[in-house]
Amino acid sequence: MISVVSNNELDKLSYVTKYVSGKEIMSGETGKGLLWKDSGKYVPILDFSSINNEGNMKYL
């Protein structure tokens, strides 16, 4: 699980997903953080649903 939250509105954030070996799987930019009313925090959305490969991955 990856958690990125802020008390203030977030700008877009760049990210890279790689196998532990260093081979890049995907990269992109989050959408602007949206307010999650239940927590009072701003949360960006990252969609990893297109990754269908198994393996050990890291998110940068």
Short mmCIF file of the C-alpha atoms (twelve columns), coordinates in Angstrom:
data_MODEL
# 
_entry.id   MODEL 
# 
loop_
_atom_site.group_PDB 
_atom_site.id 
_atom_site.type_symbol 
_atom_site.label_atom_id 
_atom_site.label_alt_id 
_atom_site.label_comp_id 
_atom_site.label_asym_id 
_atom_site.label_seq_id 
_atom_site.Cartn_x 
_atom_site.Cartn_y 
_atom_site.Cartn_z 
_atom_site.pdbx_PDB_model_num 
ATOM 1  C CA . MET A 1  0.000   0.000   0.000   1 
ATOM 2  C CA . ILE A 2  1.203   3.495   -0.805  1 
ATOM 3  C CA . SER A 3  -0.096  6.436   1.185   1 
ATOM 4  C CA . VAL A 4  0.412   10.068  0.205   1 
ATOM 5  C CA . VAL A 5  -1.660  12.615  2.122   1 
ATOM 6  C CA . SER A 6  -1.439  16.293  2.984   1 
ATOM 7  C CA . ASN A 7  -3.263  18.800  5.168   1 
ATOM 8  C CA . ASN A 8  -3.122  21.209  2.213   1 
ATOM 9  C CA . GLU A 9  -4.093  20.868  -1.431  1 
ATOM 10 C CA . LEU A 10 -1.449  18.884  -3.337  1 
ATOM 11 C CA . ASP A 11 0.050   19.683  -6.707  1 
ATOM 12 C CA . LYS A 12 0.550   16.868  -9.181  1 
ATOM 13 C CA . LEU A 13 3.333   14.436  -8.225  1 
ATOM 14 C CA . SER A 14 5.569   12.488  -10.603 1 
ATOM 15 C CA . TYR A 15 6.096   8.785   -9.955  1 
ATOM 16 C CA . VAL A 16 8.005   5.840   -11.431 1 
ATOM 17 C CA . THR A 17 7.194   2.149   -10.921 1 
ATOM 18 C CA . LYS A 18 10.107  -0.253  -11.399 1 
ATOM 19 C CA . TYR A 19 10.932  -3.877  -10.844 1 
ATOM 20 C CA . VAL A 20 13.455  -4.310  -8.046  1 
ATOM 21 C CA . SER A 21 15.954  -5.066  -10.851 1 
ATOM 22 C CA . GLY A 22 15.579  -1.449  -12.022 1 
ATOM 23 C CA . LYS A 23 13.557  -2.108  -15.209 1 
ATOM 24 C CA . GLU A 24 10.838  0.539   -15.525 1 
ATOM 25 C CA . ILE A 25 7.239   -0.668  -15.686 1 
ATOM 26 C CA . MET A 26 5.411   2.639   -15.887 1 
ATOM 27 C CA . SER A 27 5.719   6.292   -14.951 1 
ATOM 28 C CA . GLY A 28 3.389   9.203   -14.825 1 
ATOM 29 C CA . GLU A 29 1.943   12.009  -12.807 1 
ATOM 30 C CA . THR A 30 -0.798  11.883  -10.214 1 
ATOM 31 C CA . GLY A 31 -3.908  13.915  -10.573 1 
ATOM 32 C CA . LYS A 32 -4.253  16.898  -8.295  1 
ATOM 33 C CA . GLY A 33 -4.983  15.846  -4.714  1 
ATOM 34 C CA . LEU A 34 -8.665  15.688  -3.814  1 
ATOM 35 C CA . LEU A 35 -10.097 16.283  -0.359  1 
ATOM 36 C CA . TRP A 36 -11.096 13.053  1.392   1 
ATOM 37 C CA . LYS A 37 -13.824 14.417  3.636   1 
ATOM 38 C CA . ASP A 38 -13.721 11.558  6.170   1 
ATOM 39 C CA . SER A 39 -10.085 12.276  7.041   1 
ATOM 40 C CA . GLY A 40 -9.888  15.972  6.187   1 
ATOM 41 C CA . LYS A 41 -6.749  15.219  4.124   1 
ATOM 42 C CA . TYR A 42 -5.923  15.730  0.460   1 
ATOM 43 C CA . VAL A 43 -5.180  12.502  -1.391  1 
ATOM 44 C CA . PRO A 44 -3.818  12.100  -4.949  1 
ATOM 45 C CA . ILE A 45 -5.076  9.194   -7.038  1 
ATOM 46 C CA . LEU A 46 -2.629  6.733   -8.602  1 
ATOM 47 C CA . ASP A 47 -4.011  4.075   -10.935 1 
ATOM 48 C CA . PHE A 48 -1.860  0.936   -11.126 1 
ATOM 49 C CA . SER A 49 -4.634  -1.217  -12.585 1 
ATOM 50 C CA . SER A 50 -2.825  -1.530  -15.935 1 
ATOM 51 C CA . ILE A 51 0.053   -3.489  -14.322 1 
ATOM 52 C CA . ASN A 52 -0.696  -7.154  -14.938 1 
ATOM 53 C CA . ASN A 53 2.791   -8.527  -14.279 1 
ATOM 54 C CA . GLU A 54 3.807   -10.395 -11.169 1 
ATOM 55 C CA . GLY A 55 7.056   -9.540  -9.439  1 
ATOM 56 C CA . ASN A 56 8.728   -7.440  -6.804  1 
ATOM 57 C CA . MET A 57 8.227   -3.759  -7.588  1 
ATOM 58 C CA . LYS A 58 9.212   -0.455  -6.073  1 
ATOM 59 C CA . TYR A 59 7.586   2.937   -6.418  1 
ATOM 60 C CA . LEU A 60 9.741   6.062   -6.659  1 
# 
